[in-house]
């Protein structure tokens, strides 16, 4: 089945995909705050997504995704990374994956094309959840610092 072959290929090439995203994060003008973050931590996080993609798509529950990405959002907030850059880093991670799938050259039939589209759908679903939970964690961490002043009713 093409879906599983693509997932296995992605997992086997996790290091290559990780290096590509790390390079983008380090050089992209939309992610200047990421230029200062430790590469080892970024590498670990990216590699986990790619190397364990099958588990993230099939076994990881919504609760596990929420926990992991809430923590990521909170951590990036504490580090002072602008939320727009955090979201863009997730976008880059997904785009590198899509580019890899598109360039794999494994699609030879309409059935395989459908399976590739199904994988894209699952990836979109995963990254949409990851983005939402990252933003949620970021906002939760930022809330005490940026809460609007209490409104005192007039008498």
Backbone bond lengths (Angstrom), bond angles and torsions (degrees), N, CA, C in turn:
res aa  C-N    CA-C-N  psi(-1)  N-CA   C-N-CA  omega(-1)  CA-C   N-CA-C  phi
1 X - - - 1.449 - - 1.526 109.25 -
2 X 1.318 116.67 130.36 1.453 122.68 -175.19 1.526 112.15 -59.98
3 X 1.312 116.55 -42.27 1.461 120.82 -178.56 1.524 110.31 -52.22
4 X 1.334 116.66 -50.41 1.463 120.13 -178.02 1.528 111.65 -69.06
5 X 1.350 117.48 -35.89 1.467 119.80 176.52 1.523 110.50 -62.92
6 X 1.331 116.94 -42.46 1.471 120.04 178.74 1.522 110.98 -63.89
7 X 1.312 116.69 -44.60 1.471 119.96 179.17 1.530 109.99 -61.77
8 X 1.339 117.68 -44.35 1.474 120.47 178.19 1.529 111.00 -61.72
9 X 1.334 116.63 -42.16 1.472 119.83 178.69 1.524 110.88 -62.12
10 X 1.308 116.26 -42.88 1.470 120.24 178.59 1.521 109.57 -61.48
11 X 1.311 116.51 -46.69 1.467 120.48 -179.47 1.531 110.98 -62.98
12 X 1.325 116.80 -38.94 1.466 120.72 179.57 1.528 112.06 -70.27
13 X 1.313 117.52 -27.48 1.458 121.92 -179.75 1.533 111.88 -105.38
14 X 1.320 115.85 25.80 1.466 121.28 -178.25 1.524 111.95 -58.86
15 X 1.308 116.88 -38.81 1.462 119.90 -178.60 1.527 110.79 -64.55
16 X 1.321 117.37 -45.16 1.470 122.08 178.52 1.526 110.64 -61.21
17 X 1.327 117.47 -45.81 1.464 121.43 178.92 1.522 110.56 -63.18
18 X 1.317 116.50 -42.72 1.465 121.72 179.77 1.520 110.70 -60.58
19 X 1.324 116.53 -46.37 1.476 119.91 179.69 1.531 111.23 -61.17
20 X 1.331 117.07 -38.28 1.465 120.43 179.17 1.516 112.30 -62.96
21 X 1.326 116.36 -44.28 1.469 119.92 179.61 1.520 110.05 -69.10
22 X 1.330 117.38 -41.68 1.465 120.03 178.03 1.530 111.06 -58.21
23 X 1.312 116.57 -41.78 1.467 119.95 177.93 1.525 110.52 -62.59
24 X 1.333 116.17 -45.30 1.471 119.62 178.19 1.520 111.74 -60.38
25 X 1.325 116.81 -46.13 1.463 120.14 -179.26 1.524 111.40 -61.87
26 X 1.335 116.29 -36.01 1.464 120.76 -177.21 1.516 113.03 -77.39
27 X 1.330 117.77 -18.77 1.467 119.72 -174.34 1.529 113.84 -120.73
28 X 1.308 117.73 -13.23 1.457 121.29 -174.65 1.527 110.51 -73.19
29 X 1.322 116.25 135.05 1.465 120.27 179.91 1.527 112.31 -70.68
30 X 1.335 117.44 -14.80 1.465 120.53 178.40 1.525 112.75 -87.29
31 X 1.338 116.96 -3.84 1.470 119.84 -178.97 1.534 112.05 -131.48
32 X 1.344 118.18 50.77 1.471 118.82 -176.55 1.533 114.03 -63.60
33 X 1.319 118.14 -32.00 1.468 119.57 -179.93 1.532 111.03 -68.20
34 X 1.313 117.41 -27.73 1.468 121.00 178.42 1.523 111.70 -70.86
35 X 1.325 117.41 -20.29 1.458 120.63 179.92 1.525 110.94 -62.28
36 X 1.334 116.66 -22.62 1.464 121.30 -175.71 1.530 113.57 -97.40
37 X 1.328 117.70 -10.86 1.467 120.43 -176.83 1.526 111.08 -76.24
38 X 1.331 116.65 151.70 1.469 120.20 178.09 1.534 111.25 -63.36
39 X 1.317 115.83 125.99 1.475 120.86 -179.11 1.521 111.90 -61.86
40 X 1.326 117.75 -32.67 1.466 120.44 -176.66 1.527 111.17 -62.28
41 X 1.321 116.47 -43.46 1.465 120.04 -179.03 1.530 110.37 -69.01
42 X 1.323 116.98 -42.51 1.456 120.53 177.04 1.527 110.51 -62.46
43 X 1.317 115.88 -42.59 1.472 120.81 179.10 1.527 109.99 -59.40
44 X 1.312 117.20 -48.10 1.463 121.33 -178.18 1.524 111.08 -58.18
45 X 1.300 115.86 -45.84 1.470 120.86 -177.10 1.533 111.36 -66.49
46 X 1.323 117.17 -46.62 1.467 121.28 179.64 1.525 111.08 -65.41
47 X 1.314 115.56 -44.44 1.458 119.85 -178.97 1.532 110.31 -60.61
48 X 1.317 116.83 -38.68 1.471 120.58 179.31 1.524 110.63 -60.62
49 X 1.321 117.22 -42.94 1.472 120.12 -179.83 1.520 109.90 -62.22
50 X 1.322 117.30 -49.83 1.457 120.96 -175.92 1.533 112.47 -72.18
51 X 1.326 116.72 -45.59 1.466 120.53 -175.06 1.527 112.33 -69.57
52 X 1.308 116.94 -27.27 1.462 121.26 -178.94 1.526 111.50 -113.50
53 X 1.331 117.03 30.14 1.455 120.85 -174.59 1.524 112.51 -57.34
54 X 1.326 117.05 -43.23 1.464 120.23 179.87 1.510 111.70 -58.08
55 X 1.328 116.44 -42.95 1.477 120.07 178.14 1.516 111.13 -67.55
56 X 1.345 117.19 -41.48 1.466 119.62 179.58 1.523 110.62 -61.26
57 X 1.334 116.81 -39.10 1.461 120.33 -177.18 1.524 112.64 -80.54
58 X 1.322 117.34 -32.93 1.450 119.67 -172.51 1.507 116.73 -107.66
59 X 1.324 116.57 -37.45 1.457 119.55 -172.53 1.522 113.90 -104.34
60 X 1.298 116.44 -29.97 1.465 119.32 -175.44 1.526 109.60 -70.99
61 X 1.297 114.84 127.30 1.458 119.69 178.94 1.520 109.93 -80.29
62 X 1.311 114.54 166.14 1.460 119.87 176.65 1.531 109.90 -56.86
63 X 1.321 116.30 -37.70 1.472 121.09 179.82 1.532 110.93 -63.53
64 X 1.326 117.17 -40.27 1.466 120.46 179.13 1.521 111.11 -66.98
65 X 1.327 116.52 -40.14 1.462 120.79 177.89 1.531 108.93 -65.81
66 X 1.329 116.34 -43.62 1.464 120.70 179.37 1.528 110.49 -58.98
67 X 1.310 116.65 -48.52 1.467 120.75 -178.15 1.523 111.32 -61.09
68 X 1.308 116.70 -49.10 1.458 121.02 -177.39 1.528 112.16 -62.75
69 X 1.319 116.20 -45.53 1.459 119.08 -174.80 1.528 113.02 -83.85
70 X 1.332 118.71 -25.59 1.471 119.70 169.25 1.526 108.84 -60.90
71 X 1.333 115.85 -44.13 1.471 120.13 178.75 1.524 111.22 -61.60
72 X 1.322 116.40 -40.81 1.470 119.63 178.00 1.527 110.39 -61.30
73 X 1.332 117.18 -46.77 1.462 120.39 179.55 1.520 111.93 -60.70
74 X 1.322 116.78 -43.75 1.462 120.49 178.93 1.523 110.86 -62.65
75 X 1.334 116.14 -43.69 1.466 120.72 -179.08 1.534 110.72 -62.71
76 X 1.317 117.31 -45.04 1.473 120.10 -179.49 1.528 111.05 -66.03
77 X 1.321 117.54 -34.95 1.465 120.55 176.40 1.527 109.98 -63.48
78 X 1.318 116.63 -47.66 1.467 121.65 179.35 1.528 110.56 -60.37
79 X 1.331 116.42 -36.85 1.465 120.97 179.44 1.531 112.44 -74.58
80 X 1.337 116.86 -9.54 1.457 120.82 178.80 1.521 114.27 81.16
81 X 1.328 117.00 19.66 1.458 121.06 177.89 1.528 107.93 -78.19
82 X 1.328 119.29 126.42 1.462 120.21 178.50 1.538 110.87 -59.20
83 X 1.322 115.91 142.66 1.454 120.94 -177.79 1.526 111.62 -58.08
84 X 1.311 117.75 -37.39 1.476 120.30 179.63 1.529 110.76 -60.01
85 X 1.315 117.33 -37.28 1.463 120.62 178.82 1.523 111.19 -71.35
86 X 1.320 116.75 -36.79 1.467 120.79 178.24 1.526 109.54 -61.82
87 X 1.321 115.97 -46.52 1.467 120.40 179.19 1.527 110.06 -64.66
88 X 1.310 117.79 -41.44 1.458 120.09 -179.81 1.532 111.33 -65.03
89 X 1.318 117.62 -34.58 1.473 120.45 176.18 1.529 110.68 -61.94
90 X 1.326 117.30 -39.26 1.466 120.65 176.00 1.527 110.70 -66.06
91 X 1.322 116.52 -39.51 1.468 120.99 177.80 1.532 110.01 -62.07
92 X 1.319 117.39 -45.13 1.464 120.83 178.25 1.525 111.25 -60.42
93 X 1.319 116.51 -40.78 1.463 121.16 179.41 1.529 110.24 -60.42
94 X 1.315 116.45 -43.91 1.464 121.10 179.36 1.527 110.64 -69.00
95 X 1.320 118.43 -43.30 1.466 121.02 -178.23 1.527 112.08 -63.19
96 X 1.318 116.57 -39.73 1.466 119.11 176.95 1.526 110.28 -61.52
97 X 1.291 116.83 -38.26 1.459 121.55 177.85 1.522 110.69 -64.85
98 X 1.325 116.98 -47.41 1.468 121.03 178.99 1.525 111.11 -60.14
99 X 1.329 116.57 -44.01 1.466 119.81 179.35 1.526 110.79 -60.33
100 X 1.301 116.10 -41.13 1.462 120.37 179.66 1.528 110.49 -63.83
101 X 1.315 117.03 -45.40 1.463 120.70 179.53 1.522 110.42 -62.05
102 X 1.320 116.12 -45.31 1.457 120.50 -178.76 1.523 111.74 -62.90
103 X 1.310 117.67 -37.06 1.462 121.09 -177.26 1.525 113.23 -86.69
104 X 1.328 117.46 -2.48 1.468 119.96 -177.17 1.518 112.93 -66.93
105 X 1.323 117.60 -27.73 1.456 121.39 177.33 1.513 114.88 69.16
106 X 1.302 117.93 24.64 1.464 120.86 -177.81 1.523 113.51 -90.81
107 X 1.323 117.56 -11.77 1.459 120.36 -174.76 1.526 109.36 -83.91
108 X 1.347 115.58 113.70 1.463 120.91 -178.89 1.521 113.31 -119.33
109 X 1.323 118.03 -8.18 1.464 119.68 -175.98 1.520 110.04 -145.24
110 X 1.318 114.82 170.30 1.466 120.25 178.00 1.521 111.04 -63.23
111 X 1.314 117.20 -36.36 1.471 121.08 179.30 1.517 109.57 -64.61
112 X 1.325 116.71 -44.46 1.466 120.26 179.32 1.524 111.20 -67.08
113 X 1.330 116.81 -35.77 1.461 120.27 175.70 1.527 109.88 -61.33
114 X 1.326 116.70 -42.60 1.463 121.18 177.13 1.530 110.15 -61.75
115 X 1.326 117.68 -42.42 1.463 120.78 179.59 1.525 111.00 -65.17
116 X 1.330 116.60 -37.83 1.466 119.69 176.81 1.523 110.23 -64.26
117 X 1.327 116.41 -42.16 1.462 120.30 178.28 1.528 110.64 -64.02
118 X 1.320 117.16 -37.11 1.462 120.77 177.41 1.528 110.23 -63.95
119 X 1.316 117.30 -40.94 1.466 120.49 176.65 1.524 110.20 -62.94
120 X 1.320 117.30 -42.02 1.473 120.68 176.44 1.533 110.28 -59.00
121 X 1.314 116.73 -42.15 1.465 120.94 179.04 1.533 110.76 -61.73
122 X 1.330 116.52 -45.48 1.462 120.51 178.64 1.529 111.69 -63.76
123 X 1.330 116.34 -39.96 1.467 120.36 177.92 1.518 110.82 -65.31
124 X 1.326 116.87 -43.28 1.465 119.97 176.99 1.523 110.36 -58.43
125 X 1.314 116.08 -45.56 1.466 121.29 -179.54 1.531 110.29 -60.47
126 X 1.331 116.48 -46.43 1.467 120.73 179.20 1.528 111.12 -61.76
127 X 1.334 117.22 -49.73 1.463 119.99 -176.98 1.530 112.28 -69.50
128 X 1.322 117.50 -30.75 1.468 119.53 173.89 1.522 110.40 -62.80
129 X 1.331 116.21 -45.52 1.475 120.00 177.43 1.524 110.36 -63.59
130 X 1.331 116.52 -45.55 1.465 120.46 -179.27 1.527 110.59 -59.15
131 X 1.320 117.29 -42.43 1.463 121.05 179.43 1.523 110.70 -65.46
132 X 1.328 116.38 -47.33 1.471 120.30 179.62 1.524 110.74 -58.05
133 X 1.320 117.38 -48.82 1.467 120.15 -176.78 1.525 111.87 -70.28
134 X 1.326 117.39 -30.31 1.466 119.87 175.18 1.520 110.23 -65.46
135 X 1.330 116.34 -47.05 1.468 121.02 178.70 1.528 109.87 -62.36
136 X 1.315 117.14 -42.18 1.468 121.25 179.02 1.527 110.54 -59.48
137 X 1.329 117.37 -46.06 1.466 121.01 178.31 1.517 111.87 -63.92
138 X 1.321 116.55 -40.42 1.458 122.03 178.85 1.527 109.98 -62.10
139 X 1.332 115.63 -48.19 1.468 119.87 -179.34 1.527 111.38 -63.95
140 X 1.307 116.32 -38.73 1.470 119.58 178.98 1.520 110.29 -62.51
141 X 1.319 116.18 -42.22 1.464 120.36 179.75 1.521 111.15 -68.34
142 X 1.321 117.20 -36.30 1.465 121.77 -177.02 1.522 112.90 -79.87
143 X 1.321 117.90 -21.75 1.468 122.15 -172.70 1.527 114.30 -52.52
144 X 1.331 119.85 -47.70 1.473 117.74 -178.17 1.526 113.34 -62.85
145 X 1.300 117.95 -28.54 1.454 121.57 -177.29 1.517 112.40 -84.67
146 X 1.308 117.03 -27.93 1.453 120.36 -172.86 1.524 113.12 -118.82
147 X 1.305 116.12 18.10 1.465 118.62 -179.48 1.520 109.40 -66.14
148 X 1.324 117.25 137.28 1.463 118.73 178.02 1.530 109.59 -66.38
149 X 1.314 116.34 151.65 1.466 118.38 179.90 1.531 109.79 -62.83
150 X 1.310 114.21 148.04 1.458 119.69 179.60 1.521 109.54 -63.06
151 X 1.299 115.49 138.98 1.455 121.07 178.67 1.533 107.74 -88.70
152 X 1.320 114.30 122.63 1.458 120.31 179.52 1.522 107.63 -97.68
153 X 1.320 117.88 121.21 1.468 119.10 -178.36 1.536 109.93 -64.92
154 X 1.325 114.59 143.48 1.476 120.36 178.42 1.515 109.23 -81.50
155 X 1.289 114.98 149.10 1.473 120.18 177.98 1.484 110.27 -107.14
